[in-house]
Amino acid sequence: MSEQEAAVAKLERAGFRVVRRTSALVFLAHPEYPGLLIRVGTVFVVVERNGVEYGRQRLEKLDVETLLGRVTEQPTEPKL
């Protein structure tokens, strides 16, 4: 199992579902986190909400709780 596949499996265990795959990226979403998109590449896992990056981790050091903690601490709407 590649590091990318292992990261996707960890995220699926946390309730995320694959919404799209390309040759190098896997995109995941979660029904309880509207607007949240996780992009799993060949080196990094990136978390975005409404087009704003909230965090990234290297694949081999993926900690789902820490990564999601950054998102849940942030407001869902940008400050004006």
HTML snippet that shows the backbone in 3Dmol.js (N, CA, C, O; Angstrom):
<script src="https://3Dmol.org/build/3Dmol-min.js"></script>
<div id="view" style="width:600px;height:400px;position:relative"></div>
<script>
const pdb = `
ATOM      1  N   MET A   1       0.852  -1.177   0.000  1.00  0.00           N
ATOM      2  CA  MET A   1       0.000   0.000   0.000  1.00  0.00           C
ATOM      3  C   MET A   1       0.895   1.236   0.000  1.00  0.00           C
ATOM      4  O   MET A   1       1.820   1.343   0.805  1.00  0.00           O
ATOM      5  N   SER A   2       0.615   2.161  -0.902  1.00  0.00           N
ATOM      6  CA  SER A   2       1.402   3.385  -0.980  1.00  0.00           C
ATOM      7  C   SER A   2       1.035   4.317   0.177  1.00  0.00           C
ATOM      8  O   SER A   2       0.019   4.125   0.844  1.00  0.00           O
ATOM      9  N   GLU A   3       1.875   5.323   0.403  1.00  0.00           N
ATOM     10  CA  GLU A   3       1.587   6.305   1.456  1.00  0.00           C
ATOM     11  C   GLU A   3       0.293   7.052   1.147  1.00  0.00           C
ATOM     12  O   GLU A   3      -0.469   7.382   2.056  1.00  0.00           O
ATOM     13  N   GLN A   4       0.049   7.318  -0.128  1.00  0.00           N
ATOM     14  CA  GLN A   4      -1.178   8.010  -0.510  1.00  0.00           C
ATOM     15  C   GLN A   4      -2.399   7.143  -0.186  1.00  0.00           C
ATOM     16  O   GLN A   4      -3.376   7.640   0.374  1.00  0.00           O
ATOM     17  N   GLU A   5      -2.351   5.873  -0.529  1.00  0.00           N
ATOM     18  CA  GLU A   5      -3.460   4.966  -0.233  1.00  0.00           C
ATOM     19  C   GLU A   5      -3.675   4.830   1.271  1.00  0.00           C
ATOM     20  O   GLU A   5      -4.813   4.761   1.737  1.00  0.00           O
ATOM     21  N   ALA A   6      -2.586   4.793   2.023  1.00  0.00           N
ATOM     22  CA  ALA A   6      -2.688   4.693   3.480  1.00  0.00           C
ATOM     23  C   ALA A   6      -3.350   5.943   4.062  1.00  0.00           C
ATOM     24  O   ALA A   6      -4.171   5.837   4.974  1.00  0.00           O
ATOM     25  N   ALA A   7      -3.002   7.121   3.547  1.00  0.00           N
ATOM     26  CA  ALA A   7      -3.607   8.375   4.010  1.00  0.00           C
ATOM     27  C   ALA A   7      -5.093   8.396   3.690  1.00  0.00           C
ATOM     28  O   ALA A   7      -5.902   8.794   4.528  1.00  0.00           O
ATOM     29  N   VAL A   8      -5.461   7.973   2.486  1.00  0.00           N
ATOM     30  CA  VAL A   8      -6.870   7.933   2.099  1.00  0.00           C
ATOM     31  C   VAL A   8      -7.626   6.972   3.018  1.00  0.00           C
ATOM     32  O   VAL A   8      -8.742   7.278   3.440  1.00  0.00           O
ATOM     33  N   ALA A   9      -7.050   5.840   3.326  1.00  0.00           N
ATOM     34  CA  ALA A   9      -7.692   4.874   4.220  1.00  0.00           C
ATOM     35  C   ALA A   9      -7.915   5.467   5.608  1.00  0.00           C
ATOM     36  O   ALA A   9      -8.971   5.254   6.203  1.00  0.00           O
ATOM     37  N   LYS A  10      -6.936   6.209   6.137  1.00  0.00           N
ATOM     38  CA  LYS A  10      -7.092   6.864   7.445  1.00  0.00           C
ATOM     39  C   LYS A  10      -8.242   7.853   7.411  1.00  0.00           C
ATOM     40  O   LYS A  10      -9.053   7.902   8.336  1.00  0.00           O
ATOM     41  N   LEU A  11      -8.312   8.643   6.346  1.00  0.00           N
ATOM     42  CA  LEU A  11      -9.375   9.633   6.228  1.00  0.00           C
ATOM     43  C   LEU A  11     -10.739   8.973   6.056  1.00  0.00           C
ATOM     44  O   LEU A  11     -11.736   9.466   6.585  1.00  0.00           O
ATOM     45  N   GLU A  12     -10.793   7.875   5.329  1.00  0.00           N
ATOM     46  CA  GLU A  12     -12.069   7.155   5.179  1.00  0.00           C
ATOM     47  C   GLU A  12     -12.532   6.592   6.518  1.00  0.00           C
ATOM     48  O   GLU A  12     -13.731   6.574   6.797  1.00  0.00           O
ATOM     49  N   ARG A  13     -11.605   6.135   7.347  1.00  0.00           N
ATOM     50  CA  ARG A  13     -11.967   5.651   8.688  1.00  0.00           C
ATOM     51  C   ARG A  13     -12.518   6.781   9.551  1.00  0.00           C
ATOM     52  O   ARG A  13     -13.280   6.534  10.486  1.00  0.00           O
ATOM     53  N   ALA A  14     -12.132   8.028   9.239  1.00  0.00           N
ATOM     54  CA  ALA A  14     -12.627   9.198   9.974  1.00  0.00           C
ATOM     55  C   ALA A  14     -13.941   9.717   9.383  1.00  0.00           C
ATOM     56  O   ALA A  14     -14.443  10.752   9.820  1.00  0.00           O
ATOM     57  N   GLY A  15     -14.503   9.014   8.398  1.00  0.00           N
ATOM     58  CA  GLY A  15     -15.802   9.391   7.849  1.00  0.00           C
ATOM     59  C   GLY A  15     -15.759  10.124   6.521  1.00  0.00           C
ATOM     60  O   GLY A  15     -16.810  10.480   5.989  1.00  0.00           O
ATOM     61  N   PHE A  16     -14.588  10.357   5.975  1.00  0.00           N
ATOM     62  CA  PHE A  16     -14.471  11.032   4.685  1.00  0.00           C
ATOM     63  C   PHE A  16     -14.740  10.054   3.561  1.00  0.00           C
ATOM     64  O   PHE A  16     -14.535   8.849   3.701  1.00  0.00           O
ATOM     65  N   ARG A  17     -15.202  10.590   2.447  1.00  0.00           N
ATOM     66  CA  ARG A  17     -15.472   9.779   1.265  1.00  0.00           C
ATOM     67  C   ARG A  17     -14.774  10.381   0.058  1.00  0.00           C
ATOM     68  O   ARG A  17     -14.725  11.601  -0.101  1.00  0.00           O
ATOM     69  N   VAL A  18     -14.241   9.523  -0.781  1.00  0.00           N
ATOM     70  CA  VAL A  18     -13.581   9.974  -2.006  1.00  0.00           C
ATOM     71  C   VAL A  18     -14.646  10.537  -2.938  1.00  0.00           C
ATOM     72  O   VAL A  18     -15.660   9.894  -3.206  1.00  0.00           O
ATOM     73  N   VAL A  19     -14.395  11.765  -3.432  1.00  0.00           N
ATOM     74  CA  VAL A  19     -15.324  12.385  -4.371  1.00  0.00           C
ATOM     75  C   VAL A  19     -14.734  12.484  -5.773  1.00  0.00           C
ATOM     76  O   VAL A  19     -15.465  12.643  -6.751  1.00  0.00           O
ATOM     77  N   ARG A  20     -13.411  12.389  -5.866  1.00  0.00           N
ATOM     78  CA  ARG A  20     -12.770  12.467  -7.181  1.00  0.00           C
ATOM     79  C   ARG A  20     -11.348  11.936  -7.076  1.00  0.00           C
ATOM     80  O   ARG A  20     -10.687  12.081  -6.048  1.00  0.00           O
ATOM     81  N   ARG A  21     -10.893  11.319  -8.156  1.00  0.00           N
ATOM     82  CA  ARG A  21      -9.511  10.849  -8.260  1.00  0.00           C
ATOM     83  C   ARG A  21      -8.946  11.315  -9.591  1.00  0.00           C
ATOM     84  O   ARG A  21      -9.637  11.315 -10.609  1.00  0.00           O
ATOM     85  N   THR A  22      -7.680  11.712  -9.569  1.00  0.00           N
ATOM     86  CA  THR A  22      -6.938  11.970 -10.791  1.00  0.00           C
ATOM     87  C   THR A  22      -5.719  11.063 -10.744  1.00  0.00           C
ATOM     88  O   THR A  22      -5.602  10.214  -9.860  1.00  0.00           O
ATOM     89  N   SER A  23      -4.819  11.241 -11.687  1.00  0.00           N
ATOM     90  CA  SER A  23      -3.636  10.385 -11.697  1.00  0.00           C
ATOM     91  C   SER A  23      -2.723  10.642 -10.496  1.00  0.00           C
ATOM     92  O   SER A  23      -1.979   9.750 -10.088  1.00  0.00           O
ATOM     93  N   ALA A  24      -2.769  11.846  -9.926  1.00  0.00           N
ATOM     94  CA  ALA A  24      -1.871  12.159  -8.817  1.00  0.00           C
ATOM     95  C   ALA A  24      -2.582  12.594  -7.537  1.00  0.00           C
ATOM     96  O   ALA A  24      -1.956  12.639  -6.478  1.00  0.00           O
ATOM     97  N   LEU A  25      -3.864  12.912  -7.608  1.00  0.00           N
ATOM     98  CA  LEU A  25      -4.576  13.455  -6.450  1.00  0.00           C
ATOM     99  C   LEU A  25      -5.838  12.670  -6.143  1.00  0.00           C
ATOM    100  O   LEU A  25      -6.469  12.094  -7.029  1.00  0.00           O
ATOM    101  N   VAL A  26      -6.192  12.664  -4.842  1.00  0.00           N
ATOM    102  CA  VAL A  26      -7.460  12.103  -4.393  1.00  0.00           C
ATOM    103  C   VAL A  26      -8.136  13.200  -3.571  1.00  0.00           C
ATOM    104  O   VAL A  26      -7.526  13.767  -2.665  1.00  0.00           O
ATOM    105  N   PHE A  27      -9.399  13.499  -3.891  1.00  0.00           N
ATOM    106  CA  PHE A  27     -10.162  14.522  -3.192  1.00  0.00           C
ATOM    107  C   PHE A  27     -11.211  13.844  -2.331  1.00  0.00           C
ATOM    108  O   PHE A  27     -11.913  12.941  -2.785  1.00  0.00           O
ATOM    109  N   LEU A  28     -11.315  14.290  -1.069  1.00  0.00           N
ATOM    110  CA  LEU A  28     -12.270  13.702  -0.138  1.00  0.00           C
ATOM    111  C   LEU A  28     -13.120  14.789   0.495  1.00  0.00           C
ATOM    112  O   LEU A  28     -12.673  15.924   0.658  1.00  0.00           O
ATOM    113  N   ALA A  29     -14.359  14.432   0.853  1.00  0.00           N
ATOM    114  CA  ALA A  29     -15.271  15.346   1.536  1.00  0.00           C
ATOM    115  C   ALA A  29     -15.939  14.587   2.676  1.00  0.00           C
ATOM    116  O   ALA A  29     -15.900  13.358   2.733  1.00  0.00           O
ATOM    117  N   HIS A  30     -16.555  15.346   3.584  1.00  0.00           N
ATOM    118  CA  HIS A  30     -17.229  14.762   4.742  1.00  0.00           C
ATOM    119  C   HIS A  30     -18.577  15.451   4.907  1.00  0.00           C
ATOM    120  O   HIS A  30     -18.642  16.679   4.853  1.00  0.00           O
ATOM    121  N   PRO A  31     -19.653  14.697   5.106  1.00  0.00           N
ATOM    122  CA  PRO A  31     -20.984  15.312   5.213  1.00  0.00           C
ATOM    123  C   PRO A  31     -21.145  16.241   6.417  1.00  0.00           C
ATOM    124  O   PRO A  31     -22.002  17.125   6.394  1.00  0.00           O
ATOM    125  N   GLU A  32     -20.351  16.064   7.454  1.00  0.00           N
ATOM    126  CA  GLU A  32     -20.476  16.912   8.641  1.00  0.00           C
ATOM    127  C   GLU A  32     -19.632  18.190   8.555  1.00  0.00           C
ATOM    128  O   GLU A  32     -19.704  19.034   9.449  1.00  0.00           O
ATOM    129  N   TYR A  33     -18.849  18.339   7.507  1.00  0.00           N
ATOM    130  CA  TYR A  33     -17.993  19.513   7.325  1.00  0.00           C
ATOM    131  C   TYR A  33     -18.298  20.152   5.975  1.00  0.00           C
ATOM    132  O   TYR A  33     -17.542  19.952   5.025  1.00  0.00           O
ATOM    133  N   PRO A  34     -19.387  20.918   5.862  1.00  0.00           N
ATOM    134  CA  PRO A  34     -19.733  21.533   4.577  1.00  0.00           C
ATOM    135  C   PRO A  34     -18.634  22.470   4.083  1.00  0.00           C
ATOM    136  O   PRO A  34     -18.070  23.246   4.854  1.00  0.00           O
ATOM    137  N   GLY A  35     -18.344  22.388   2.802  1.00  0.00           N
ATOM    138  CA  GLY A  35     -17.331  23.246   2.193  1.00  0.00           C
ATOM    139  C   GLY A  35     -15.911  22.776   2.395  1.00  0.00           C
ATOM    140  O   GLY A  35     -14.979  23.378   1.861  1.00  0.00           O
ATOM    141  N   LEU A  36     -15.726  21.712   3.157  1.00  0.00           N
ATOM    142  CA  LEU A  36     -14.389  21.206   3.442  1.00  0.00           C
ATOM    143  C   LEU A  36     -13.959  20.225   2.357  1.00  0.00           C
ATOM    144  O   LEU A  36     -14.721  19.340   1.967  1.00  0.00           O
ATOM    145  N   LEU A  37     -12.747  20.389   1.884  1.00  0.00           N
ATOM    146  CA  LEU A  37     -12.194  19.488   0.877  1.00  0.00           C
ATOM    147  C   LEU A  37     -10.796  19.100   1.304  1.00  0.00           C
ATOM    148  O   LEU A  37      -9.986  19.959   1.654  1.00  0.00           O
ATOM    149  N   ILE A  38     -10.510  17.822   1.277  1.00  0.00           N
ATOM    150  CA  ILE A  38      -9.166  17.338   1.581  1.00  0.00           C
ATOM    151  C   ILE A  38      -8.574  16.798   0.290  1.00  0.00           C
ATOM    152  O   ILE A  38      -9.177  15.984  -0.409  1.00  0.00           O
ATOM    153  N   ARG A  39      -7.377  17.276   0.000  1.00  0.00           N
ATOM    154  CA  ARG A  39      -6.666  16.871  -1.212  1.00  0.00           C
ATOM    155  C   ARG A  39      -5.445  16.060  -0.787  1.00  0.00           C
ATOM    156  O   ARG A  39      -4.568  16.562  -0.084  1.00  0.00           O
ATOM    157  N   VAL A  40      -5.400  14.808  -1.221  1.00  0.00           N
ATOM    158  CA  VAL A  40      -4.279  13.931  -0.897  1.00  0.00           C
ATOM    159  C   VAL A  40      -3.441  13.796  -2.162  1.00  0.00           C
ATOM    160  O   VAL A  40      -3.883  13.232  -3.164  1.00  0.00           O
ATOM    161  N   GLY A  41      -2.230  14.321  -2.093  1.00  0.00           N
ATOM    162  CA  GLY A  41      -1.322  14.246  -3.231  1.00  0.00           C
ATOM    163  C   GLY A  41      -0.281  13.168  -3.031  1.00  0.00           C
ATOM    164  O   GLY A  41      -0.481  12.225  -2.265  1.00  0.00           O
ATOM    165  N   THR A  42       0.821  13.314  -3.719  1.00  0.00           N
ATOM    166  CA  THR A  42       1.890  12.330  -3.612  1.00  0.00           C
ATOM    167  C   THR A  42       2.864  12.657  -2.491  1.00  0.00           C
ATOM    168  O   THR A  42       3.670  11.812  -2.101  1.00  0.00           O
ATOM    169  N   VAL A  43       2.795  13.891  -1.963  1.00  0.00           N
ATOM    170  CA  VAL A  43       3.684  14.310  -0.881  1.00  0.00           C
ATOM    171  C   VAL A  43       2.906  14.877   0.300  1.00  0.00           C
ATOM    172  O   VAL A  43       3.247  14.602   1.450  1.00  0.00           O
ATOM    173  N   PHE A  44       1.848  15.679   0.031  1.00  0.00           N
ATOM    174  CA  PHE A  44       1.118  16.385   1.084  1.00  0.00           C
ATOM    175  C   PHE A  44      -0.357  16.037   1.105  1.00  0.00           C
ATOM    176  O   PHE A  44      -0.941  15.638   0.097  1.00  0.00           O
ATOM    177  N   VAL A  45      -0.953  16.203   2.298  1.00  0.00           N
ATOM    178  CA  VAL A  45      -2.398  16.204   2.488  1.00  0.00           C
ATOM    179  C   VAL A  45      -2.752  17.645   2.815  1.00  0.00           C
ATOM    180  O   VAL A  45      -2.207  18.225   3.755  1.00  0.00           O
ATOM    181  N   VAL A  46      -3.667  18.225   2.040  1.00  0.00           N
ATOM    182  CA  VAL A  46      -4.032  19.631   2.203  1.00  0.00           C
ATOM    183  C   VAL A  46      -5.519  19.717   2.538  1.00  0.00           C
ATOM    184  O   VAL A  46      -6.344  19.048   1.916  1.00  0.00           O
ATOM    185  N   VAL A  47      -5.854  20.554   3.533  1.00  0.00           N
ATOM    186  CA  VAL A  47      -7.241  20.782   3.919  1.00  0.00           C
ATOM    187  C   VAL A  47      -7.636  22.178   3.498  1.00  0.00           C
ATOM    188  O   VAL A  47      -6.960  23.154   3.823  1.00  0.00           O
ATOM    189  N   GLU A  48      -8.753  22.268   2.760  1.00  0.00           N
ATOM    190  CA  GLU A  48      -9.279  23.557   2.312  1.00  0.00           C
ATOM    191  C   GLU A  48     -10.746  23.651   2.700  1.00  0.00           C
ATOM    192  O   GLU A  48     -11.462  22.650   2.734  1.00  0.00           O
ATOM    193  N   ARG A  49     -11.176  24.862   2.989  1.00  0.00           N
ATOM    194  CA  ARG A  49     -12.600  25.117   3.184  1.00  0.00           C
ATOM    195  C   ARG A  49     -12.930  26.364   2.381  1.00  0.00           C
ATOM    196  O   ARG A  49     -12.337  27.425   2.580  1.00  0.00           O
ATOM    197  N   ASN A  50     -13.875  26.223   1.485  1.00  0.00           N
ATOM    198  CA  ASN A  50     -14.312  27.329   0.632  1.00  0.00           C
ATOM    199  C   ASN A  50     -13.142  28.007  -0.060  1.00  0.00           C
ATOM    200  O   ASN A  50     -13.102  29.233  -0.170  1.00  0.00           O
ATOM    201  N   GLY A  51     -12.194  27.213  -0.524  1.00  0.00           N
ATOM    202  CA  GLY A  51     -11.059  27.733  -1.281  1.00  0.00           C
ATOM    203  C   GLY A  51      -9.913  28.291  -0.455  1.00  0.00           C
ATOM    204  O   GLY A  51      -8.925  28.760  -1.019  1.00  0.00           O
ATOM    205  N   VAL A  52     -10.021  28.251   0.869  1.00  0.00           N
ATOM    206  CA  VAL A  52      -8.966  28.766   1.753  1.00  0.00           C
ATOM    207  C   VAL A  52      -8.238  27.576   2.376  1.00  0.00           C
ATOM    208  O   VAL A  52      -8.865  26.692   2.959  1.00  0.00           O
ATOM    209  N   GLU A  53      -6.919  27.562   2.250  1.00  0.00           N
ATOM    210  CA  GLU A  53      -6.138  26.475   2.838  1.00  0.00           C
ATOM    211  C   GLU A  53      -6.024  26.676   4.344  1.00  0.00           C
ATOM    212  O   GLU A  53      -5.649  27.748   4.820  1.00  0.00           O
ATOM    213  N   TYR A  54      -6.361  25.605   5.092  1.00  0.00           N
ATOM    214  CA  TYR A  54      -6.301  25.658   6.548  1.00  0.00           C
ATOM    215  C   TYR A  54      -5.145  24.860   7.121  1.00  0.00           C
ATOM    216  O   TYR A  54      -4.780  25.049   8.281  1.00  0.00           O
ATOM    217  N   GLY A  55      -4.570  23.982   6.338  1.00  0.00           N
ATOM    218  CA  GLY A  55      -3.455  23.213   6.851  1.00  0.00           C
ATOM    219  C   GLY A  55      -2.972  22.189   5.846  1.00  0.00           C
ATOM    220  O   GLY A  55      -3.665  21.821   4.897  1.00  0.00           O
ATOM    221  N   ARG A  56      -1.742  21.742   6.101  1.00  0.00           N
ATOM    222  CA  ARG A  56      -1.177  20.674   5.280  1.00  0.00           C
ATOM    223  C   ARG A  56      -0.219  19.875   6.133  1.00  0.00           C
ATOM    224  O   ARG A  56       0.404  20.388   7.063  1.00  0.00           O
ATOM    225  N   GLN A  57      -0.120  18.613   5.793  1.00  0.00           N
ATOM    226  CA  GLN A  57       0.821  17.716   6.467  1.00  0.00           C
ATOM    227  C   GLN A  57       1.442  16.806   5.412  1.00  0.00           C
ATOM    228  O   GLN A  57       0.841  16.522   4.376  1.00  0.00           O
ATOM    229  N   ARG A  58       2.628  16.370   5.694  1.00  0.00           N
ATOM    230  CA  ARG A  58       3.268  15.384   4.816  1.00  0.00           C
ATOM    231  C   ARG A  58       2.536  14.053   4.977  1.00  0.00           C
ATOM    232  O   ARG A  58       2.050  13.722   6.059  1.00  0.00           O
ATOM    233  N   LEU A  59       2.467  13.308   3.898  1.00  0.00           N
ATOM    234  CA  LEU A  59       1.751  12.032   3.919  1.00  0.00           C
ATOM    235  C   LEU A  59       2.233  11.108   5.030  1.00  0.00           C
ATOM    236  O   LEU A  59       1.430  10.519   5.754  1.00  0.00           O
ATOM    237  N   GLU A  60       3.551  10.988   5.156  1.00  0.00           N
ATOM    238  CA  GLU A  60       4.084  10.017   6.110  1.00  0.00           C
ATOM    239  C   GLU A  60       3.865  10.432   7.565  1.00  0.00           C
ATOM    240  O   GLU A  60       4.062   9.624   8.473  1.00  0.00           O
ATOM    241  N   LYS A  61       3.458  11.689   7.796  1.00  0.00           N
ATOM    242  CA  LYS A  61       3.235  12.173   9.160  1.00  0.00           C
ATOM    243  C   LYS A  61       1.783  12.545   9.403  1.00  0.00           C
ATOM    244  O   LYS A  61       1.490  13.308  10.324  1.00  0.00           O
ATOM    245  N   LEU A  62       0.872  12.023   8.597  1.00  0.00           N
ATOM    246  CA  LEU A  62      -0.533  12.407   8.690  1.00  0.00           C
ATOM    247  C   LEU A  62      -1.115  12.071  10.049  1.00  0.00           C
ATOM    248  O   LEU A  62      -1.065  10.928  10.502  1.00  0.00           O
ATOM    249  N   ASP A  63      -1.669  13.096  10.692  1.00  0.00           N
ATOM    250  CA  ASP A  63      -2.408  12.963  11.945  1.00  0.00           C
ATOM    251  C   ASP A  63      -3.767  13.616  11.688  1.00  0.00           C
ATOM    252  O   ASP A  63      -3.884  14.841  11.709  1.00  0.00           O
ATOM    253  N   VAL A  64      -4.779  12.806  11.449  1.00  0.00           N
ATOM    254  CA  VAL A  64      -6.093  13.309  11.052  1.00  0.00           C
ATOM    255  C   VAL A  64      -6.680  14.235  12.109  1.00  0.00           C
ATOM    256  O   VAL A  64      -7.234  15.278  11.762  1.00  0.00           O
ATOM    257  N   GLU A  65      -6.576  13.888  13.374  1.00  0.00           N
ATOM    258  CA  GLU A  65      -7.139  14.728  14.442  1.00  0.00           C
ATOM    259  C   GLU A  65      -6.517  16.119  14.455  1.00  0.00           C
ATOM    260  O   GLU A  65      -7.232  17.115  14.574  1.00  0.00           O
ATOM    261  N   THR A  66      -5.210  16.198  14.336  1.00  0.00           N
ATOM    262  CA  THR A  66      -4.529  17.492  14.324  1.00  0.00           C
ATOM    263  C   THR A  66      -4.931  18.301  13.103  1.00  0.00           C
ATOM    264  O   THR A  66      -5.199  19.498  13.205  1.00  0.00           O
ATOM    265  N   LEU A  67      -4.971  17.660  11.968  1.00  0.00           N
ATOM    266  CA  LEU A  67      -5.319  18.342  10.726  1.00  0.00           C
ATOM    267  C   LEU A  67      -6.742  18.888  10.796  1.00  0.00           C
ATOM    268  O   LEU A  67      -6.976  20.034  10.412  1.00  0.00           O
ATOM    269  N   LEU A  68      -7.683  18.105  11.271  1.00  0.00           N
ATOM    270  CA  LEU A  68      -9.063  18.563  11.382  1.00  0.00           C
ATOM    271  C   LEU A  68      -9.247  19.567  12.505  1.00  0.00           C
ATOM    272  O   LEU A  68     -10.141  20.410  12.438  1.00  0.00           O
ATOM    273  N   GLY A  69      -8.421  19.490  13.528  1.00  0.00           N
ATOM    274  CA  GLY A  69      -8.491  20.455  14.624  1.00  0.00           C
ATOM    275  C   GLY A  69      -8.248  21.864  14.145  1.00  0.00           C
ATOM    276  O   GLY A  69      -8.853  22.804  14.661  1.00  0.00           O
ATOM    277  N   ARG A  70      -7.383  22.032  13.178  1.00  0.00           N
ATOM    278  CA  ARG A  70      -7.116  23.356  12.618  1.00  0.00           C
ATOM    279  C   ARG A  70      -8.347  23.917  11.926  1.00  0.00           C
ATOM    280  O   ARG A  70      -8.610  25.118  11.985  1.00  0.00           O
ATOM    281  N   VAL A  71      -9.093  23.049  11.274  1.00  0.00           N
ATOM    282  CA  VAL A  71     -10.284  23.492  10.544  1.00  0.00           C
ATOM    283  C   VAL A  71     -11.401  23.845  11.509  1.00  0.00           C
ATOM    284  O   VAL A  71     -12.051  24.877  11.340  1.00  0.00           O
ATOM    285  N   THR A  72     -11.642  23.021  12.511  1.00  0.00           N
ATOM    286  CA  THR A  72     -12.748  23.263  13.423  1.00  0.00           C
ATOM    287  C   THR A  72     -12.496  24.464  14.328  1.00  0.00           C
ATOM    288  O   THR A  72     -13.445  25.026  14.875  1.00  0.00           O
ATOM    289  N   GLU A  73     -11.245  24.866  14.497  1.00  0.00           N
ATOM    290  CA  GLU A  73     -10.926  26.055  15.288  1.00  0.00           C
ATOM    291  C   GLU A  73     -11.182  27.343  14.513  1.00  0.00           C
ATOM    292  O   GLU A  73     -11.360  28.404  15.113  1.00  0.00           O
ATOM    293  N   GLN A  74     -11.200  27.258  13.194  1.00  0.00           N
ATOM    294  CA  GLN A  74     -11.351  28.437  12.338  1.00  0.00           C
ATOM    295  C   GLN A  74     -12.833  28.711  12.067  1.00  0.00           C
ATOM    296  O   GLN A  74     -13.636  27.780  12.006  1.00  0.00           O
ATOM    297  N   PRO A  75     -13.193  29.979  11.907  1.00  0.00           N
ATOM    298  CA  PRO A  75     -14.576  30.284  11.521  1.00  0.00           C
ATOM    299  C   PRO A  75     -14.859  29.791  10.106  1.00  0.00           C
ATOM    300  O   PRO A  75     -13.950  29.702   9.281  1.00  0.00           O
ATOM    301  N   THR A  76     -16.114  29.472   9.832  1.00  0.00           N
ATOM    302  CA  THR A  76     -16.466  28.979   8.501  1.00  0.00           C
ATOM    303  C   THR A  76     -16.603  30.111   7.486  1.00  0.00           C
ATOM    304  O   THR A  76     -16.493  29.875   6.283  1.00  0.00           O
ATOM    305  N   GLU A  77     -16.838  31.312   7.946  1.00  0.00           N
ATOM    306  CA  GLU A  77     -16.962  32.453   7.047  1.00  0.00           C
ATOM    307  C   GLU A  77     -15.745  33.358   7.225  1.00  0.00           C
ATOM    308  O   GLU A  77     -15.302  33.586   8.351  1.00  0.00           O
ATOM    309  N   PRO A  78     -15.206  33.871   6.134  1.00  0.00           N
ATOM    310  CA  PRO A  78     -14.056  34.773   6.262  1.00  0.00           C
ATOM    311  C   PRO A  78     -14.468  36.072   6.933  1.00  0.00           C
ATOM    312  O   PRO A  78     -15.596  36.534   6.765  1.00  0.00           O
ATOM    313  N   LYS A  79     -13.553  36.659   7.693  1.00  0.00           N
ATOM    314  CA  LYS A  79     -13.807  37.938   8.344  1.00  0.00           C
ATOM    315  C   LYS A  79     -13.700  39.053   7.319  1.00  0.00           C
ATOM    316  O   LYS A  79     -12.825  39.021   6.453  1.00  0.00           O
ATOM    317  N   LEU A  80     -14.573  40.027   7.409  1.00  0.00           N
ATOM    318  CA  LEU A  80     -14.545  41.173   6.501  1.00  0.00           C
ATOM    319  C   LEU A  80     -13.947  42.389   7.158  1.00  0.00           C
ATOM    320  O   LEU A  80     -13.849  43.444   6.531  1.00  0.00           O
TER     321      LEU A  80
END
`;
const viewer = $3Dmol.createViewer("view");
viewer.addModel(pdb, "pdb");
viewer.setStyle({}, {cartoon: {color: "spectrum"}});
viewer.zoomTo();
viewer.render();
</script>
